[in-house]
Amino acid sequence: MNFRYSKRPEQGNLVLTDFNCASFENRLGTGDFYKVIWAKDNEVSLGIDGYSVALEKNQVLFCTPFNMIQVEPFLKGASSIIFDREFYCIRDHDHEVSCNGFLFLGSSAPAVVELTEKEIKSFELLFMFFEEEFETKDHIQGEMLRVLLKRLLIKSVRLLKKTIIDPTMEQSKVDIIRQFNLLVEANFREKHKVSEYAELLNKSPKTISNLFTKYNNKTPLQVINDRIILEAKKLLLLSEKSSKEIAFELGFNEASHFSKFFKNQAGVSPIHFKKNTLNIY
């Protein structure tokens, strides 16, 4: 299965695929895509940013254009909706679906939701509607596909909200968390302290920490550190840069400070991480 809506550049691209083809890249072509990947029939293994990820059956993964996806040829068991910014810009339409910085987290670790039996039937029906609409070639096809995409995103946001420690958390407070996540994504190379982000949000560090206590099991400092360490691992695995170069790129004044930070977060030194991980692959 591989359906594609592709009009003039300003109207963008939307793809519905089960990945059962020789080349993920050849099917999509070049471009920056958001990816919603559903392990529909069985566990699915794929690569994300140089790591192997096992997506359990009926889990749904949400990746941004910054996440590098590697899919094996003729992958079985998955269904995916893939779209670019021209088709539907998450940032520009945030008032419609409220998923930027929540469902889609920049190049941070992608969000995952798990479907219940009721939700599985709902997703199956929605994907069926996508298939039907791809087969209807008329002047409103693009708009109908956007309506279905918005429905998928809104439904997914609602599912993800159920995973929050306090599911009754007010939307205004969830929005502060979303803004914090987006600010971390934009500034983690220069800003490493919670107080720096609190200042950008005109909130106190204590207020931010209290919100995260109700939101998930991570502290705001863990969110910052996780983003830094994720980028460090990607650079170690996917670039030829030295640990010293990576340290300065990530805002550390001394390479020794970066090495100490990396070992505290990852349990091994940057050199050992790169050597051991590359040996696995």
N, C-alpha and C positions, 0 to 999 in steps of 0.2 A: 504493500500500500504506500503510495506516495502521491499526494495531491499538492498542487502549488498554485497559489494566486500571485501573479506578478504583473503589475501594470507599469505605467510610467514611473520613473524614479521617485517622484514626489508622493506616489501612492503606496510604494513599498512592496514588501513580500510577506506572505504567510504560507507556511508549509505544514501539512499534516502527514506524518510519516511513521512507519513502524520500524524503520532502519533496516528492513530486510532487503538490503541492496549492497552492491560491492563497495561503494565508497560514500561515506557520509559527506565528505567535502565536495565530491563531484555532483551529488544530488542537490546540494544547497548552493554551490558556487561560492564565491568569495563575499565577505560582508560580515557585519557585526550583528549577531542575533541573540535575542532572548530565547531561552529554551525551557519548556515545561515538559519534563520527561516522566512518564507514568510507567512503572513496572507492572504492567497489566496482567500478564499471564504467568510470570515466574520471576525469580530473582534475576536481576540484571547487573552485569559488571561493566563498568565503563571507567575511563580515566578523566579526572578533573584536575587541571593545573598540575599535571605530572604525578598524581596519586591514583591508585586503584581504589574505586569505590564500589561497594556491593549495595545495590538498592533492593530492599526486600520487596516481595510481592505486595502490590497495592500501596506502595509508597510513591509519592510524587515529589520530584526534585525541581527546584526553580533556580536557573542560572542566568546570569547577566551576560552581556557581550564581552565582559572582561574575563569571564571564566573560560578557560581553554578546555574543550571537550574532545576526548578521543573515544571513538566508537569502533569496535571491531566490525569487519565486514560481515554482512548477513546476520547481524545481531537479531535474536528472536526474543519475543516476550514483551517488548516495549511499544508504547504509543507516545507520540510527542507532537506538541504544537510549538512551532518555531517561527518567530517573527522579528522584524527589524524595527528600528526607531521610526522609519518613514511610514510604516504601516500603522504602528501605534506607539507613541512615545510615552513611556512610563512617567517621566518627569513632567511633561506638559499636561498630562491627563491625570495627575495625581489626585485632583479633587474628585475624580469620578470613581476611582477604585482604591485609593489610599494604600498602595502596595510598595511605593518607593521607600527604601530603607527598612522595610518590614518583610515583605515577601521576596523582594529582590534586594540583595545586600552588596551591591558593587561586586568587587572581586573577592569578598570575604567568603568563608565557608557557606555554600548554598543552603537555603532553607529546605526542609523536608517536612511533608505532612503525611500522615498515615490515614488511609480511608477505612471507614467502617463499612459494614454490609450495605447500609442504607446509602452511604456516600458513593460506594462503588457503582450502584445502579444509576445514581444521578450522573456520575462521570461517564458511564457507558452511554447514557441517553444523550448527553451533551456532545460527545465525540461522534455519535451517529448523526446528530444535527449538522455537525461540521462536514461530514462526508456528503450529506444530502446537498448542502449549500455549495460545496465545491463542484457538484455536478450541474448546478443551475447557472448558466452563463447569461447574465443580463446586466443592465447598467447599474443595478443596486447590489450586485453580488458582494463587492468590497465592503459596503456599509453593513450588510447582513453578517458578514464574517467578523467585522469589528464588534458588532453587538454580541455575538457568541463569545468572542475573546474576552470582552468585558465581563460577561456573565461567568466565564471560567475563572477569571482573576478575582472577582468579588467573592465567589464561592470559596476559593482557595484562601483568601484573606480571612474569611469567617472561620475556616477550619483551623488555620494557624493560630487565631486568637484563642481557640479552645485550649491550646497548649500553654497559654500564659498561666503563671501561678495563681494570679487573681483575675479570672476571666471577666469579672465585673468592672475591671479597671476602665476609667473614663477615657473616651477617645482622645480628649485633649492631652491626657497624660501619656497615652500610647504615642501620640504625635511627637511628644518631647523625646521619647525613646527613639523614634524614627529619625528625628532631626539629629540626635546624638550619633546614631549609626552613620548617617550621611556625612556628618562633619568628620567623624573618624576616618571614613573612606577618603575624604578629600585632603585631610591634614595629618595623617598618621606618620608621615615621614618627618615632619617638623615638630609636631606636638605630641608629647608622650605622657602628659599629666591630665588627670581628670579635671583639675582646677582650670586648665586652659580651655577645655571644652565647655565647662560650666559658665565661664566668662562669656564665651561666644553665644551661649543660650540665655544669658542674663539670669542664671539660676545659681544657687549655691551648690558646692560639691555635695553637701549633705542631702539636698533635695534630689539631686541626680541619683545618689546612692540609694536613697529610700525608694525611688521609683523602680530601680532595677531589682530591688528586693521583692517587689510585687510582680515583676515582669518575668524573670527567669532566674536560673541558678547562678548566673554570671554577675560579677561586679562590673561597674563601668571600667575599672582599671583592667580587668581581664579582657574585656572587649578590645581595648586599645592594644594590650599586649598580644592578644591572639592575632590581631590584624597585622601587627609588626612581624610576628614570627611566621605567619603565613607567607608574607611577602619575602621574608628572608629565605625561607625554604624554596620558594619558587625561583628566586634569583640564584640560589646555590645549585639547583637542579637544572635550570633551563637557560642559564647564561654562563659565560666564561669569566665572569667577574670574580675577583679574589675576595676573601672575607673582609679585607681592609676596605676595598672599594664598596662592598655592600654595606659595611658599617657606616661609612660616610654618607651613602645614598639614603640610608634610613635614619639619619639624624644623630648618630652617635659621634661624639667628638674624638673618642679613642677606640681603636679596634679592640682593645682589651675589654672595654666596657660592653661592646657588642657581644664578644665571645662569652663573657660572664652572663649576660642577659639570655643569650641563646641557650646556654647549658642549663640555666635555671628553668627555662620554659620547656625545652625539648629533652632534657636529660642527658644530652651528649653535646660535644663541641661541634661547631659548624663543619670542621674538617671531617670528623668522624661521621656526622650525619650524611654529608655528601658522598663519602666513600662507601658507606654501608648501604645507602639507598640506591645508588647507581649500580652496585653489585647485584642487588635484587632484580633490577630491570635489565 
